[in-house]
C-alpha cells in the first residue's frame, strides 16, 4: 500500500470517529441555535406553537366548511 492510501484511510477513520453530538443543533424551521443534541434535529417552542396554531386554524376552517370527518 502506498503512503497516500494510508493517509486517506487514516483521515476517513478519524472522520468516522467524530461524534455527531459534538456540534450545536439548530431549529429545523427558524434556525435558532439550541442545546447540543445527539442528532441535532429539533423544533423550538415558538415554532411548535406556530405550527400547532396553523394546524388548528386549518382544522376549524375545514370543519366550518362542512368537510370534517363524521
N, C-alpha and C positions, 0 to 999 in steps of 0.2 A: 504494500500500500504506500502511496506517496504521502509526503508531508501535508500537502494541501488537502487531501482527502481526510486525513486525521484531524486537521484543524476544523474542517467543515463538520465532521461528526461531533467534535467537542463543542462547537458553538450551537449545534442543534440540540445536543444533550443538555446544555445549560439553559436553553430557551424552554425546554420541556419541564425542567425542574422548577421554574418560576411559578409561584403560587398565584392563582387567579384573584385571591382576596387581597393582594397587596396594593391594588390600585383603587383610587377613590371611585365611588359609584355616583351615578347621575340619574335623575328622574327621567323616565322614558318619554315623558310628554313635554316638560318645560326645560329640562337640562340642569336644574339646580343641583349643586353638589350636596351629597348626603353622607351618611355613615358608610364605612367600608363594609361591604357585604361579600359573601363568597362568590356570587356570580355578577354582582354589580347591577342587577336589574331590579328596579323598584319604581313606584309611583308615589310622589309626595302627597301629603294630606290635602293640600289645596287642590291638586289635580284630581284626586279621588272625589272630593266634594263636587267639583265642576262636572265631572263625568256622571256622577250619580244624579245631579240636578238635571242635566240634559236628558238622561235616560227617563227620569220621572216625568219630565215635561213632554217628551215624545209619547210615553205611555198614556198620559192623560189626554193628549191630542187624539190619539188613535181611539181611545175609549169614547171620547166625546163625539167622534165621527161615526160611532157605531161599529167599528171594526175590531172591537175587543173580543177576546176568547170567551165563549159561553156567557 
